[in-house]
Amino acid sequence: MSLLVDRMLTVLRDDVLPLTQAGARDGNKVFGGAVLRKSTLDLVVAGTNEESVNPLLHGEISCLNRYWSMPSGKRPAPAACLFLATHEPCPMCLSAIAWSGFDNFYYLFSYEDTRDNFEIPHDLSILAEIFRCPDGTYARTNAYWTSNYLGDLAARGDESERARWDAQITELRAAYGVLSDRYQSSKEETDIPLS
């Protein structure tokens, strides 16, 4: 588990965050995703939110589009991969992960983080209003996939691992906070329906 948490936090910092920084300059929200090989934890592909182009291009959807655009001979099977999201996926992205055949996903920021720290309440609102899942209580383990909160995995480490991961998560939280502030200050300039 130690290697997995280390690698996922590194991918978020080194591969997803730079894409999201570029996307935020174009007025996009702060969501991103990555696909890693289960066997080696090598990065397959990463993507970020592109809602300024199309409101359906959430970070996970952009990542999945890049994944499925790979030549079939170079694209590992979904069952051989891990899906990593910066934020707990919205209902559309939960479904897209299932439709794509991934049996798992991992995320760093919870719905509550997204609502309270990033000022984007839509995930919880849609889950409650449309799917009758109050407080985001979808089935975290189901016939399609199992969701995994990186905070829970990080809490299981030994003392030195927890200290290292807490520092990395704090660093990521700060970086994404800056991007969120940029998005919030400029969202009136976009035509994203649920901004």
C-alpha positions, 0 to 999 in steps of 0.5 A: 500500500505504501508504494501505491499511495506514494505513486498516486500522490506523485502522479497527482503532483507531477502529471495531473496538476500541471495539466490542471494549472493550464486548464485553469488559465482557460477558465476550467474547474480544478478536476483531473484524472489519470490511468495507471497500470496496476502491475507497475503503477506506470502512468498510462494517461492523464487529463484535466477538466475542459468544460470551457470547450464542452460542459461534459468534459469533466476531468475524468471524462477528458482522461477517459477520452484520452485513454480510449483514443489510444491505439488498441494495441498500446492501450492496456485493458481497463481491468489492468488499470487503476483510475485516479481522480483528483476529486470524488467523481460526480454522478456522470463520471461515476457512470463513465468509469463503470461504462469504461470497464474500470473496476476501481477508482481512487480520489484525493478530495471528497465531495465535502472538500469539493463543496466546502473548500472548492465552492463547487456543490453540484456533485452533492446536489445532483446526487441528492436531487436526481439519484436520491443519494443524500450526502453523497451516499452512493454504493462505494463497493458495487458490481462495477467498481470499488471507490477508494479515498486516498485519505483513508489509505494514507491514514493506515500508514506507519508514523513516518508514512503518515507524516510524509503523506500529510505533507504531500496532501497539504501541498496538493491542497494548497496548489489546488486551492490557488487554482480554485480561487482563480476559477472562482474569481473568473467563472462569470466570464465562462459559459459553463452551465453549472459554474 
